[in-house]
């Protein structure tokens, strides 16, 4: 008697739901939409002719059959990964040099890289954080495999993977936005963030003065938190430590920035391509929050 096969992709989805406790979170982990995840579990339950989950106060709880399957599912996936890694180690198990500005590394990539390490434990990721202008030059020199950068006019065309709104921010215990000229904390010359801020203020006819030039998000955070100056942050970096500013403070709207994926000229390894596609898919799946109209 030939029994039906258990699709390994369904096993991965089943494990992801159990480990995250959420269909939405599981979708992000395996790179599928919420309806697709729901359909996969329905297929798996139909194939086994057994219910795997039951609802319990809005939480997904395994049935007794689901608990039995979980042990086998983990073993199946583990054996699959071991076999694949052993046979393709020369192709996939290759160090990848990834470059990105520190603010994206701190605010956008932690979950992405964690998820990638779970699905590709054999790939070593070497992370380099610096400004986009430096990353572009490092790519041309062959020092990086892939880079997630802020798009700039002088860059060669890259793969746009996300748009991020820009927000005016100030410290919670000071009001530098009331000063004239407006005190600013900005990235160094050559930064598209800096250029967008100065262009918007000039177009609005508001005078400004640069009080602090910082090469990192940590430096900008310090200048803003101290009350020294106003700055602009990507929406992903705006947290409760700062105040959002906008029309009420007579600050002009800002255009969004584009995040682009670039690969090393001449091609990259399979491991680097896997990581590039994973990052692009993960970042594109998260819609940027709407810009505040404060």
Beta strands, then each sheet from edge to edge (+ up, - down):
strand 1: 53-56
strand 2: 59-62
strand 3: 96-100
strand 4: 125-129
strand 5: 146-150
strand 6: 159-164
strand 7: 166-171
strand 8: 182-186
strand 9: 208-213
strand 10: 231-234
strand 11: 242-245
strand 12: 257-263
sheet 1: 1+ 2-
sheet 2: 4+ 3+ 5+ 12- 6+
sheet 3: 10+ 7- 11+
sheet 4: 8+ 9+
end
